Amino acid sequence: MFEWLWRRAPAPQAAPAPERKFLAWRSLASPHWPSRDPGAFAREGYARNAVAYRCVRLIAEAAASAPIKVTPEGHPLALLLQRPNPEQTGVELLESFFGHLEVAGNAYLEAAAFDDEPPRELHALRPDRMRVVPGPNGWPIAWEHRAGESVRRFERDPLSERAPILHLKLFHPTDDWYGLSPMEAAAYAIDIHNAGGAWNKALIDNAARPSGALVYSGVGGAERLSEEQFQRIKAELEEAHTGAANAGRPLLLEGGLDWKPMSLTPADMDFIEARHAAAREIALAFGVPPMLLGIPGDNTYSNYREANLAFWRQTALPLAHKAARALEIWLGDRWDEPAALRVDLDAVPALAAEREALWARIGAAAFLSESEKRVLAGIDAAPAP
């Protein structure tokens, strides 16, 4: 009986493995949020600081005004850049695009199209609403646009080089997906400049007088004021001696009270120079010569024309070239005939003095032929007779 109970049963023969079909499943990757809030840069830097506001406007308007030449002439891309959507002209779209780039360090363009057709409209998207969705290898596989409860997801086809979103960003050494805003580099200077303005406003609201203290020296043997006297004097100071409307009103002191000013004067704090130094640092972060902003104390350039030329050569034109190259790679091959984009430097008024000097040097070169002179001047060589 026990032998039968403990006897091992024969192992069952393995049934043939059924044919299995595997389904690969991968959850949607979550968006990667930027380390800093672009909305904070727009509110605290652009909207509340006159120097940063003017820097952004100068750069965006200058870069957007540099004409982009599309080759061949009459290409559909040229018409799209002239009228990108029903609400904006091409200059307005690029101005918004460059403005977002300077404020947030990132700028986004959406190409609206049906299926695989060429794009019919271009729209600039707010950076504070955009999120990059990184893939398993670190490269972006999608972008998310959030406006309230509405979420749009722009997927990137891994089998195609065409992306629905153009993401242009400024260099950031420690972030793989987002650019570094000049606002962040100038954050301390902007805070100093804003705090100086707030301090000046508070000083004016306080009758343009520094704060101080009422000192009670004691009268009639009393070493301190009673609670009723203390509250009465405090209420009188707040109601009758604070605010711009009470400027110059005399302070009536009772026996034993003496006014002792406590704070430093603006001259002692070097208040105005501190604000000018902060303004110059903000302009430095954006690449705008302080002379163009009317900030005193900067003699880097001998005259306004030299400062304006440096601004165009070092700040506005590099940004325009970068955008033109990005647009060419992003949109240039969407039509049957590829298109090439470049900034038309001959149409930039700020470079007129440079062109005149170049033409004078080329014209004085007697050893060059007419065709060689035309090539050096950036003009197609004349056809051979």
C-alpha positions in Angstrom: 0.0 0.0 0.0 2.7 2.5 1.1 4.8 1.4 -1.9 2.0 2.2 -4.2 1.5 5.6 -2.6 5.1 6.7 -2.8 5.7 5.3 -6.2 6.5 8.0 -8.7 4.0 8.4 -11.4 5.4 8.3 -14.9 6.1 11.8 -16.2 3.5 13.0 -18.7 4.7 13.4 -22.2 5.1 17.0 -23.3 2.5 18.1 -25.7 3.7 19.9 -28.8 4.1 23.6 -28.2 1.3 25.5 -29.8 2.2 28.2 -32.3 2.4 31.5 -30.5 2.2 35.0 -31.9 3.9 37.8 -29.9 2.6 41.3 -29.8 5.2 44.0 -28.8 3.7 46.6 -26.6 5.3 49.8 -25.4 3.7 52.5 -23.3 3.7 56.0 -24.5 6.7 57.9 -23.3 6.0 60.8 -20.9 7.0 64.3 -21.8 10.2 65.7 -20.3 9.6 69.1 -18.5 12.1 71.9 -18.7 14.1 72.7 -15.6 13.0 76.3 -15.7 9.5 77.7 -16.5 9.5 79.7 -19.7 6.4 81.5 -18.5 8.4 82.9 -15.5 11.0 84.3 -18.0 8.2 86.0 -19.9 6.5 87.5 -16.8 9.5 88.5 -14.7 12.0 89.3 -17.5 10.2 90.4 -20.6 7.0 91.9 -19.2 8.5 93.6 -16.1 12.0 94.7 -17.2 12.4 97.5 -19.7 16.0 96.6 -20.7 15.2 92.9 -21.3 12.0 93.9 -23.2 13.9 96.2 -25.5 16.7 93.6 -26.1 14.2 91.0 -27.1 12.3 93.4 -29.4 15.5 94.6 -31.1 16.7 91.1 -31.8 13.4 89.7 -32.9 12.5 92.7 -35.2 16.0 92.8 -36.7 16.3 89.1 -37.4 12.8 88.9 -38.8 13.4 91.9 -41.1 16.4 90.2 -42.8 14.9 89.0 -46.1 15.1 85.2 -46.8 15.7 84.4 -50.4 14.2 81.2 -51.8 15.8 79.5 -54.8 14.5 78.8 -57.4 12.4 81.9 -57.8 8.6 81.4 -57.6 8.9 78.3 -55.4 5.8 77.5 -53.3 7.9 77.7 -50.1 8.5 81.4 -50.9 4.8 82.1 -51.0 4.3 80.1 -47.8 6.9 82.2 -46.0 5.3 85.4 -47.3 1.8 84.4 -46.1 2.2 81.6 -43.5 -1.3 81.7 -42.1 -4.5 83.8 -42.4 -3.6 85.8 -39.2 0.0 86.7 -39.8 2.5 87.9 -42.4 5.8 86.2 -42.8 7.6 89.0 -40.9 5.1 88.7 -38.0 5.5 85.0 -37.8 9.3 85.2 -37.7 9.2 88.0 -35.2 7.1 85.8 -32.8 9.4 82.9 -33.5 12.6 84.8 -32.7 10.9 86.5 -29.7 10.1 83.1 -28.2 13.6 81.9 -28.9 15.2 84.9 -27.0 12.7 84.7 -24.0 12.5 81.0 -23.5 15.6 79.7 -25.3 13.3 77.5 -27.4 11.0 78.2 -30.4 8.5 76.0 -32.1 6.9 76.0 -35.6 4.0 73.8 -36.6 3.5 72.8 -40.3 -0.2 72.3 -40.9 -0.7 69.8 -43.8 -3.1 67.1 -44.9 -1.4 63.6 -44.9 1.7 63.7 -47.0 0.9 66.9 -48.8 3.2 69.9 -48.6 2.4 72.2 -45.7 -0.3 74.8 -46.2 0.2 76.9 -43.1 2.9 77.7 -40.5 2.1 78.6 -36.9 4.4 79.6 -34.0 3.6 77.8 -30.8 4.2 79.1 -27.3 7.2 77.4 -25.6 5.5 77.3 -22.2 2.9 75.0 -23.7 5.3 72.7 -25.5 6.9 69.5 -24.0 9.5 67.3 -25.6 8.8 63.5 -25.4 12.1 61.7 -25.5 12.4 58.2 -26.9 14.3 55.2 -25.5 17.5 56.3 -27.2 17.2 59.9 -26.0 16.1 61.5 -29.2 12.6 63.3 -29.3 9.9 61.0 -30.7 7.0 63.4 -30.2 6.0 66.8 -28.8 3.0 67.7 -26.7 1.1 71.0 -26.8 -1.0 71.7 -23.7 -3.5 74.6 -23.6 -5.7 74.2 -20.5 -7.2 70.7 -20.6 -6.6 70.4 -24.4 -3.5 68.2 -25.3 -2.2 67.7 -28.8 0.5 65.2 -29.5 2.7 65.5 -32.6 4.2 62.1 -33.3 7.4 61.8 -35.2 7.5 59.1 -37.9 10.7 57.0 -37.3 10.7 56.0 -40.9 10.7 59.5 -42.2 13.0 62.5 -41.7 10.1 64.9 -41.9 8.9 66.2 -38.5 5.6 68.0 -37.8 7.4 70.4 -35.5 10.5 72.6 -36.0 12.2 73.0 -32.6 14.9 75.6 -32.7 16.9 76.1 -29.5 19.8 78.0 -28.1 22.8 76.0 -26.9 22.5 74.5 -23.5 25.5 72.5 -22.1 23.6 70.4 -19.6 20.2 69.8 -21.2 19.6 67.4 -24.1 16.1 68.6 -25.1 15.8 72.3 -24.3 17.8 75.5 -24.9 19.2 78.0 -22.5 17.5 81.3 -22.4 19.4 84.6 -22.1 16.9 85.5 -19.4 18.4 82.7 -17.2 22.0 83.9 -17.8 20.9 87.5 -16.9 18.6 86.4 -14.0 20.6 88.1 -11.2 21.0 91.3 -13.2 17.3 91.4 -14.0 16.4 90.8 -10.3 18.7 93.7 -9.3 17.3 96.0 -11.9 13.7 95.1 -11.0 14.4 95.4 -7.2 16.0 98.8 -7.8 12.9 100.0 -9.6 10.6 98.6 -6.8 12.8 100.3 -4.2 12.6 103.6 -6.0 8.8 103.3 -6.4 8.4 102.5 -2.7 10.6 105.5 -1.8 8.3 107.8 -3.9 5.2 106.2 -2.3 6.7 107.0 1.1 6.9 110.7 0.4 10.5 110.3 -1.0 11.8 110.1 2.5 13.9 107.2 4.0 12.5 105.2 6.9 13.4 106.1 10.4 12.4 105.6 14.0 10.6 107.7 16.7 12.7 107.6 19.9 11.0 108.4 23.2 13.4 109.9 25.7 10.9 109.9 28.6 8.8 112.7 30.1 7.5 113.1 33.6 9.3 110.1 34.9 7.7 107.7 32.4 10.4 105.5 30.7 8.1 104.2 27.9 4.9 105.1 26.2 1.7 103.5 27.2 0.0 100.9 25.0 -2.7 103.4 24.0 -0.1 106.1 23.2 2.0 103.7 21.1 -1.0 102.5 19.0 -2.2 106.1 18.5 1.2 107.3 17.2 1.6 104.2 15.0 -1.9 104.7 13.4 -1.1 108.4 12.9 2.1 107.6 11.0 0.5 105.1 8.7 -2.5 107.2 7.9 -1.0 110.7 7.6 2.6 110.3 6.7 2.9 107.5 4.2 2.2 107.5 0.5 2.8 110.0 -2.3 -0.3 112.0 -1.4 1.2 112.8 2.0 4.6 114.0 0.6 6.0 117.0 2.5 3.4 116.8 5.3 5.1 117.8 8.6 5.4 115.4 11.5 4.1 116.8 14.8 6.0 115.3 17.7 4.9 115.5 21.3 7.2 115.9 24.2 9.9 113.3 24.5 9.7 112.1 20.9 12.5 112.5 18.4 12.8 111.4 14.8 16.0 109.4 13.9 16.5 108.5 10.2 17.9 104.9 9.9 18.3 104.0 6.2 21.1 105.0 3.8 20.5 107.6 1.1 20.5 106.6 -2.6 23.8 108.4 -2.9 25.3 106.2 -0.2 24.1 103.1 -1.9 25.3 104.2 -5.3 21.8 103.4 -6.4 21.7 104.7 -9.9 25.1 103.3 -10.9 24.0 99.9 -9.6 21.0 99.9 -11.9 23.1 101.0 -14.9 25.6 98.2 -14.2 22.7 95.7 -14.1 21.3 97.1 -17.3 24.7 96.7 -19.1 24.9 93.1 -17.9 21.4 92.3 -19.2 22.4 93.8 -22.6 25.6 91.8 -22.6 23.7 88.5 -22.1 21.4 89.3 -25.1 24.3 90.5 -27.3 22.9 94.1 -27.7 25.4 97.0 -27.4 24.3 99.2 -24.5 24.7 102.2 -26.7 21.7 101.1 -28.7 19.6 101.0 -25.5 20.6 104.5 -24.3 22.5 103.1 -21.2 25.1 105.6 -20.1 28.7 104.7 -19.2 29.5 102.4 -22.1 32.2 103.6 -24.6 33.0 100.3 -26.3 32.0 101.7 -29.7 33.0 105.1 -31.1 29.6 105.9 -32.6 26.1 104.6 -33.0 26.7 103.3 -36.5 29.6 101.1 -35.4 27.5 99.8 -32.5 24.6 99.0 -34.9 26.8 97.2 -37.3 28.3 95.1 -34.5 24.7 94.2 -33.4 23.7 93.1 -36.8 26.9 91.1 -37.5 27.2 89.5 -34.1 23.6 89.0 -33.0 20.9 89.5 -35.5 22.4 87.9 -38.7 23.7 84.7 -37.0 20.2 84.2 -35.7 18.6 84.8 -39.1 21.2 82.4 -40.8 20.4 79.7 -38.2 16.7 80.0 -38.8 17.0 80.0 -42.6 19.1 76.9 -42.5 16.7 75.1 -40.2 13.7 76.0 -42.3 15.5 74.7 -45.4 16.2 71.3 -43.8 12.7 71.1 -42.4 10.7 72.3 -45.4 13.0 72.4 -48.4 12.2 68.9 -49.7 8.4 68.9 -49.1 7.7 69.7 -52.8 8.7 67.9 -56.0 11.4 70.5 -56.6 13.7 71.1 -53.6 14.2 74.6 -52.3 17.2 76.4 -50.9 17.0 79.2 -48.4 19.6 81.9 -47.5 19.5 85.4 -46.0 19.8 88.1 -48.6 22.5 90.3 -47.2 22.3 92.7 -50.1 18.8 93.7 -48.9 19.9 94.5 -45.3 20.1 98.3 -45.0 22.5 98.1 -42.0 25.2 96.5 -44.2 25.1 99.3 -46.9 28.4 100.8 -45.7 30.1 97.4 -45.9 28.8 96.8 -49.4 30.0 100.2 -50.6 33.5 99.6 -49.2 33.5 96.1 -50.9 32.5 97.5 -54.2 35.1 100.2 -54.0 37.9 97.7 -53.4 36.7 95.4 -56.1 36.3 98.2 -58.6 39.9 99.4 -57.9 41.3 95.9 -58.6 42.5 96.4 -62.2 43.9 92.9 -62.4 40.4 91.3 -62.2 38.1 90.8 -65.1 34.5 91.9 -65.1 33.2 88.4 -64.6 35.6 87.9 -61.6 34.5 91.2 -60.1 30.8 90.2 -60.4 31.5 86.9 -58.6 33.4 88.6 -55.8 30.5 91.1 -55.4 28.1 88.2 -55.1 26.5 88.7 -58.5 26.3 86.0 -61.1 29.0 86.3 -63.7 27.9 87.9 -66.9 27.3 85.5 -69.8 30.1 85.2 -72.3 29.5 87.2 -75.5 
